[in-house]
Amino acid sequence: MDTLWTLVAGLALAAGAFFVLVGCIGLVRMPDCYTRMHAASITDTLGVGLVLLGLLLLTGDLLVAAKLVTLGLLIFFASPTATHALARAARMHEGPTSERNGGELPSTH
């Protein structure tokens, strides 16, 4: 049974590392600000979540497990919020003559 948990934890760690790597590649290869933010936020949130899950399965200490869960919840809520704030700031910085918003001033709500 202990070997099974180690195998599942290793798979979660490998999958998490894969998603973080894909997010880094997407960050470099995508053409504009919005697709770069999408690539970074989605894949890094999933990648870090899988890495934390793998570490959670490998730990034997309850205090370390509680810290990993707290860190996972922090990343789960903070990463999308930060990405939204960055996207909104980028949209507001585009100015009133952008093709994306039809030449109108960006909305503030």
N, CA and C atoms as an extended XYZ file, in Angstrom:
327
Properties=species:S:1:pos:R:3:atomname:S:1:resname:S:1:resid:I:1 pbc="F F F"
N         0.830       -1.200        0.000 N   MET     1
C         0.000        0.000        0.000 CA  MET     1
C         0.865        1.251        0.000 C   MET     1
N         1.985        1.208        0.731 N   ASP     2
C         2.871        2.354        0.778 CA  ASP     2
C         3.494        2.624       -0.592 C   ASP     2
N         3.774        1.570       -1.344 N   THR     3
C         4.322        1.724       -2.690 CA  THR     3
C         3.299        2.364       -3.618 C   THR     3
N         2.039        2.036       -3.437 N   LEU     4
C         0.982        2.625       -4.262 CA  LEU     4
C         0.879        4.132       -4.030 C   LEU     4
N         0.939        4.566       -2.750 N   TRP     5
C         0.878        6.001       -2.448 CA  TRP     5
C         2.082        6.734       -3.037 C   TRP     5
N         3.243        6.086       -2.974 N   THR     6
C         4.450        6.694       -3.539 CA  THR     6
C         4.331        6.816       -5.050 C   THR     6
N         3.764        5.812       -5.693 N   LEU     7
C         3.576        5.846       -7.138 CA  LEU     7
C         2.585        6.938       -7.540 C   LEU     7
N         1.476        7.039       -6.839 N   VAL     8
C         0.473        8.072       -7.131 CA  VAL     8
C         1.063        9.461       -6.882 C   VAL     8
N         1.835        9.613       -5.802 N   ALA     9
C         2.472       10.894       -5.510 CA  ALA     9
C         3.483       11.250       -6.600 C   ALA     9
N         4.237       10.275       -7.061 N   GLY    10
C         5.191       10.522       -8.139 CA  GLY    10
C         4.505       10.932       -9.428 C   GLY    10
N         3.385       10.292       -9.728 N   LEU    11
C         2.619       10.669      -10.920 CA  LEU    11
C         2.057       12.084      -10.799 C   LEU    11
N         1.573       12.438       -9.630 N   ALA    12
C         1.052       13.796       -9.421 CA  ALA    12
C         2.170       14.822       -9.540 C   ALA    12
N         3.345       14.518       -8.991 N   LEU    13
C         4.477       15.431       -9.102 CA  LEU    13
C         4.923       15.585      -10.555 C   LEU    13
N         4.969       14.480      -11.288 N   ALA    14
C         5.378       14.533      -12.698 CA  ALA    14
C         4.354       15.302      -13.533 C   ALA    14
N         3.073       15.053      -13.293 N   ALA    15
C         2.034       15.774      -14.033 CA  ALA    15
C         2.066       17.264      -13.699 C   ALA    15
N         2.288       17.601      -12.442 N   GLY    16
C         2.391       19.002      -12.049 CA  GLY    16
C         3.574       19.687      -12.700 C   GLY    16
N         4.702       18.998      -12.735 N   ALA    17
C         5.880       19.572      -13.393 CA  ALA    17
C         5.627       19.753      -14.890 C   ALA    17
N         4.913       18.809      -15.500 N   PHE    18
C         4.579       18.928      -16.919 CA  PHE    18
C         3.718       20.158      -17.182 C   PHE    18
N         2.691       20.383      -16.364 N   PHE    19
C         1.813       21.529      -16.559 CA  PHE    19
C         2.536       22.853      -16.319 C   PHE    19
N         3.436       22.890      -15.348 N   VAL    20
C         4.212       24.107      -15.119 CA  VAL    20
C         5.125       24.369      -16.319 C   VAL    20
N         5.720       23.314      -16.870 N   LEU    21
C         6.568       23.467      -18.053 CA  LEU    21
C         5.766       23.955      -19.256 C   LEU    21
N         4.572       23.404      -19.455 N   VAL    22
C         3.705       23.854      -20.551 CA  VAL    22
C         3.315       25.316      -20.357 C   VAL    22
N         3.054       25.731      -19.137 N   GLY    23
C         2.737       27.124      -18.864 CA  GLY    23
C         3.908       28.039      -19.167 C   GLY    23
N         5.109       27.603      -18.849 N   CYS    24
C         6.300       28.414      -19.167 CA  CYS    24
C         6.502       28.524      -20.671 C   CYS    24
N         6.302       27.445      -21.386 N   ILE    25
C         6.421       27.481      -22.845 CA  ILE    25
C         5.341       28.385      -23.433 C   ILE    25
N         4.125       28.289      -22.927 N   GLY    26
C         3.042       29.153      -23.388 CA  GLY    26
C         3.308       30.613      -23.108 C   GLY    26
N         3.969       30.894      -21.990 N   LEU    27
C         4.304       32.264      -21.647 CA  LEU    27
C         5.273       32.869      -22.654 C   LEU    27
N         6.154       32.051      -23.189 N   VAL    28
C         7.131       32.532      -24.151 CA  VAL    28
C         6.558       32.566      -25.565 C   VAL    28
N         5.722       31.596      -25.912 N   ARG    29
C         5.302       31.426      -27.296 CA  ARG    29
C         4.028       32.175      -27.693 C   ARG    29
N         3.207       32.543      -26.744 N   MET    30
C         1.937       33.182      -27.090 CA  MET    30
C         2.149       34.606      -27.602 C   MET    30
N         1.239       35.081      -28.486 N   PRO    31
C         1.494       36.339      -29.182 CA  PRO    31
C         1.180       37.622      -28.406 C   PRO    31
N         0.178       37.601      -27.530 N   ASP    32
C        -0.175       38.858      -26.869 CA  ASP    32
C        -0.335       38.666      -25.366 C   ASP    32
N        -0.590       39.765      -24.702 N   CYS    33
C        -0.643       39.808      -23.239 CA  CYS    33
C        -1.724       38.879      -22.670 C   CYS    33
N        -2.885       38.875      -23.268 N   TYR    34
C        -4.015       38.125      -22.720 CA  TYR    34
C        -3.819       36.616      -22.833 C   TYR    34
N        -3.318       36.146      -23.958 N   THR    35
C        -3.091       34.706      -24.093 CA  THR    35
C        -1.917       34.264      -23.230 C   THR    35
N        -0.954       35.122      -23.028 N   ARG    36
C         0.151       34.785      -22.117 CA  ARG    36
C        -0.346       34.649      -20.689 C   ARG    36
N        -1.219       35.580      -20.272 N   MET    37
C        -1.776       35.474      -18.924 CA  MET    37
C        -2.616       34.218      -18.764 C   MET    37
N        -3.367       33.871      -19.804 N   HIS    38
C        -4.187       32.666      -19.752 CA  HIS    38
C        -3.306       31.428      -19.616 C   HIS    38
N        -2.270       31.347      -20.431 N   ALA    39
C        -1.376       30.197      -20.376 CA  ALA    39
C        -0.703       30.083      -19.016 C   ALA    39
N        -0.266       31.191      -18.482 N   ALA    40
C         0.431       31.164      -17.201 CA  ALA    40
C        -0.509       30.846      -16.041 C   ALA    40
N        -1.671       31.451      -16.017 N   SER    41
C        -2.540       31.290      -14.843 CA  SER    41
C        -3.186       29.914      -14.786 C   SER    41
N        -3.696       29.442      -15.899 N   ILE    42
C        -4.396       28.151      -15.884 CA  ILE    42
C        -3.439       27.007      -15.620 C   ILE    42
N        -2.356       26.959      -16.371 N   THR    43
C        -1.465       25.812      -16.225 CA  THR    43
C        -0.672       25.863      -14.926 C   THR    43
N        -0.309       27.051      -14.471 N   ASP    44
C         0.437       27.110      -13.222 CA  ASP    44
C        -0.437       26.792      -12.014 C   ASP    44
N        -1.672       27.198      -12.041 N   THR    45
C        -2.561       26.848      -10.936 CA  THR    45
C        -2.758       25.338      -10.859 C   THR    45
N        -3.003       24.714      -12.008 N   LEU    46
C        -3.158       23.257      -12.032 CA  LEU    46
C        -1.845       22.568      -11.702 C   LEU    46
N        -0.742       23.057      -12.254 N   GLY    47
C         0.559       22.436      -12.012 CA  GLY    47
C         0.967       22.502      -10.552 C   GLY    47
N         0.831       23.664       -9.957 N   VAL    48
C         1.186       23.806       -8.548 CA  VAL    48
C         0.239       22.983       -7.675 C   VAL    48
N        -1.027       22.921       -8.051 N   GLY    49
C        -1.972       22.088       -7.299 CA  GLY    49
C        -1.588       20.620       -7.325 C   GLY    49
N        -1.158       20.129       -8.481 N   LEU    50
C        -0.731       18.728       -8.566 CA  LEU    50
C         0.570       18.476       -7.809 C   LEU    50
N         1.485       19.432       -7.860 N   VAL    51
C         2.722       19.288       -7.088 CA  VAL    51
C         2.415       19.256       -5.592 C   VAL    51
N         1.548       20.142       -5.149 N   LEU    52
C         1.171       20.139       -3.733 CA  LEU    52
C         0.444       18.858       -3.346 C   LEU    52
N        -0.383       18.330       -4.250 N   LEU    53
C        -1.051       17.050       -3.975 CA  LEU    53
C        -0.035       15.928       -3.831 C   LEU    53
N         0.950       15.894       -4.724 N   GLY    54
C         1.999       14.878       -4.622 CA  GLY    54
C         2.775       14.987       -3.324 C   GLY    54
N         3.109       16.211       -2.928 N   LEU    55
C         3.809       16.400       -1.664 CA  LEU    55
C         2.938       16.037       -0.470 C   LEU    55
N         1.657       16.321       -0.588 N   LEU    56
C         0.719       15.977        0.485 CA  LEU    56
C         0.634       14.467        0.682 C   LEU    56
N         0.673       13.725       -0.427 N   LEU    57
C         0.624       12.272       -0.326 CA  LEU    57
C         1.911       11.687        0.244 C   LEU    57
N         3.024       12.380        0.071 N   LEU    58
C         4.300       11.874        0.569 CA  LEU    58
C         4.580       12.238        2.018 C   LEU    58
N         3.933       13.282        2.523 N   THR    59
C         4.219       13.707        3.889 CA  THR    59
C         3.538       12.785        4.893 C   THR    59
N         4.177       12.659        6.038 N   GLY    60
C         3.600       11.859        7.102 CA  GLY    60
C         3.209       12.700        8.298 C   GLY    60
N         3.538       13.946        8.264 N   ASP    61
C         3.317       14.857        9.381 CA  ASP    61
C         2.027       15.649        9.166 C   ASP    61
N         1.201       15.731       10.167 N   LEU    62
C        -0.072       16.432       10.074 CA  LEU    62
C         0.128       17.945        9.934 C   LEU    62
N         1.119       18.503       10.622 N   LEU    63
C         1.373       19.937       10.541 CA  LEU    63
C         1.835       20.327        9.135 C   LEU    63
N         2.690       19.522        8.531 N   VAL    64
C         3.155       19.793        7.167 CA  VAL    64
C         1.987       19.667        6.187 C   VAL    64
N         1.131       18.685        6.398 N   ALA    65
C        -0.044       18.517        5.539 CA  ALA    65
C        -0.976       19.725        5.639 C   ALA    65
N        -1.163       20.240        6.843 N   ALA    66
C        -2.017       21.420        7.024 CA  ALA    66
C        -1.412       22.638        6.326 C   ALA    66
N        -0.094       22.769        6.383 N   LYS    67
C         0.569       23.879        5.704 CA  LYS    67
C         0.438       23.755        4.193 C   LYS    67
N         0.556       22.541        3.669 N   LEU    68
C         0.409       22.327        2.224 CA  LEU    68
C        -1.012       22.623        1.760 C   LEU    68
N        -1.996       22.233        2.535 N   VAL    69
C        -3.389       22.522        2.188 CA  VAL    69
C        -3.642       24.025        2.233 C   VAL    69
N        -3.114       24.702        3.241 N   THR    70
C        -3.270       26.156        3.339 CA  THR    70
C        -2.610       26.854        2.152 C   THR    70
N        -1.425       26.414        1.780 N   LEU    71
C        -0.736       26.981        0.631 CA  LEU    71
C        -1.518       26.727       -0.657 C   LEU    71
N        -2.086       25.537       -0.791 N   GLY    72
C        -2.908       25.230       -1.962 CA  GLY    72
C        -4.137       26.108       -2.063 C   GLY    72
N        -4.802       26.336       -0.947 N   LEU    73
C        -5.969       27.218       -0.952 CA  LEU    73
C        -5.588       28.658       -1.277 C   LEU    73
N        -4.457       29.109       -0.751 N   LEU    74
C        -3.991       30.454       -1.049 CA  LEU    74
C        -3.728       30.616       -2.549 C   LEU    74
N        -3.061       29.657       -3.149 N   ILE    75
C        -2.767       29.726       -4.585 CA  ILE    75
C        -4.054       29.597       -5.390 C   ILE    75
N        -4.962       28.736       -4.954 N   PHE    76
C        -6.219       28.530       -5.664 CA  PHE    76
C        -7.047       29.804       -5.753 C   PHE    76
N        -7.022       30.619       -4.695 N   PHE    77
C        -7.804       31.848       -4.703 CA  PHE    77
C        -7.011       33.060       -5.201 C   PHE    77
N        -5.723       33.134       -4.914 N   ALA    78
C        -4.935       34.316       -5.256 CA  ALA    78
C        -4.539       34.362       -6.725 C   ALA    78
N        -4.253       33.220       -7.326 N   SER    79
C        -3.781       33.220       -8.713 CA  SER    79
C        -4.832       33.729       -9.696 C   SER    79
N        -6.074       33.255       -9.665 N   PRO    80
C        -7.075       33.823      -10.580 CA  PRO    80
C        -7.383       35.297      -10.292 C   PRO    80
N        -7.347       35.691       -9.033 N   THR    81
C        -7.606       37.080       -8.690 CA  THR    81
C        -6.508       37.991       -9.223 C   THR    81
N        -5.266       37.569       -9.072 N   ALA    82
C        -4.153       38.361       -9.596 CA  ALA    82
C        -4.184       38.423      -11.119 C   ALA    82
N        -4.527       37.324      -11.761 N   THR    83
C        -4.615       37.318      -13.220 CA  THR    83
C        -5.720       38.245      -13.702 C   THR    83
N        -6.846       38.253      -13.015 N   HIS    84
C        -7.940       39.150      -13.374 CA  HIS    84
C        -7.516       40.611      -13.220 C   HIS    84
N        -6.822       40.918      -12.141 N   ALA    85
C        -6.368       42.285      -11.926 CA  ALA    85
C        -5.371       42.707      -13.012 C   ALA    85
N        -4.477       41.802      -13.400 N   LEU    86
C        -3.523       42.121      -14.470 CA  LEU    86
C        -4.225       42.320      -15.806 C   LEU    86
N        -5.199       41.472      -16.108 N   ALA    87
C        -5.931       41.606      -17.369 CA  ALA    87
C        -6.727       42.904      -17.404 C   ALA    87
N        -7.325       43.255      -16.293 N   ARG    88
C        -8.082       44.503      -16.253 CA  ARG    88
C        -7.171       45.717      -16.403 C   ARG    88
N        -6.010       45.667      -15.747 N   ALA    89
C        -5.057       46.771      -15.883 CA  ALA    89
C        -4.540       46.867      -17.313 C   ALA    89
N        -4.295       45.744      -17.964 N   ALA    90
C        -3.842       45.761      -19.356 CA  ALA    90
C        -4.930       46.326      -20.263 C   ALA    90
N        -6.164       45.973      -19.990 N   ARG    91
C        -7.268       46.481      -20.802 CA  ARG    91
C        -7.444       47.980      -20.611 C   ARG    91
N        -7.304       48.448      -19.400 N   MET    92
C        -7.431       49.883      -19.132 CA  MET    92
C        -6.255       50.656      -19.740 C   MET    92
N        -5.111       50.034      -19.854 N   HIS    93
C        -3.930       50.692      -20.392 CA  HIS    93
C        -3.959       50.770      -21.923 C   HIS    93
N        -4.815       49.989      -22.573 N   GLU    94
C        -4.873       49.980      -24.033 CA  GLU    94
C        -5.276       51.332      -24.605 C   GLU    94
N        -6.072       52.062      -23.906 N   GLY    95
C        -6.485       53.381      -24.375 CA  GLY    95
C        -7.768       53.327      -25.175 C   GLY    95
N        -8.321       54.501      -25.520 N   PRO    96
C        -9.642       54.565      -26.148 CA  PRO    96
C        -9.664       54.195      -27.630 C   PRO    96
N        -8.542       54.138      -28.308 N   THR    97
C        -8.568       53.867      -29.745 CA  THR    97
C        -8.188       52.434      -30.083 C   THR    97
N        -8.316       51.555      -29.141 N   SER    98
C        -7.951       50.163      -29.378 CA  SER    98
C        -8.983       49.475      -30.265 C   SER    98
N        -8.536       48.584      -31.093 N   GLU    99
C        -9.450       47.810      -31.940 CA  GLU    99
C       -10.278       46.838      -31.106 C   GLU    99
N        -9.731       46.408      -29.977 N   ARG   100
C       -10.409       45.410      -29.153 CA  ARG   100
C       -11.738       45.925      -28.612 C   ARG   100
N       -11.824       47.199      -28.264 N   ASN   101
C       -13.067       47.719      -27.682 CA  ASN   101
C       -13.806       48.665      -28.626 C   ASN   101
N       -13.498       48.640      -29.896 N   GLY   102
C       -14.244       49.409      -30.879 CA  GLY   102
C       -14.046       50.905      -30.806 C   GLY   102
N       -12.934       51.371      -30.227 N   GLY   103
C       -12.676       52.789      -30.167 CA  GLY   103
C       -13.341       53.485      -28.997 C   GLY   103
N       -14.031       52.752      -28.126 N   GLU   104
C       -14.691       53.349      -26.980 CA  GLU   104
C       -13.792       53.259      -25.767 C   GLU   104
N       -14.067       54.096      -24.780 N   LEU   105
C       -13.316       54.016      -23.546 CA  LEU   105
C       -13.635       52.713      -22.828 C   LEU   105
N       -12.645       52.087      -22.197 N   PRO   106
C       -12.909       50.842      -21.479 CA  PRO   106
C       -13.842       51.054      -20.297 C   PRO   106
N       -14.630       50.066      -19.994 N   SER   107
C       -15.555       50.130      -18.872 CA  SER   107
C       -14.782       50.076      -17.569 C   SER   107
N       -15.298       50.722      -16.551 N   THR   108
C       -14.634       50.713      -15.241 CA  THR   108
C       -15.316       49.771      -14.260 C   THR   108
N       -16.324       49.032      -14.687 N   HIS   109
C       -16.952       48.101      -13.748 CA  HIS   109
C       -16.852       46.709      -14.204 C   HIS   109
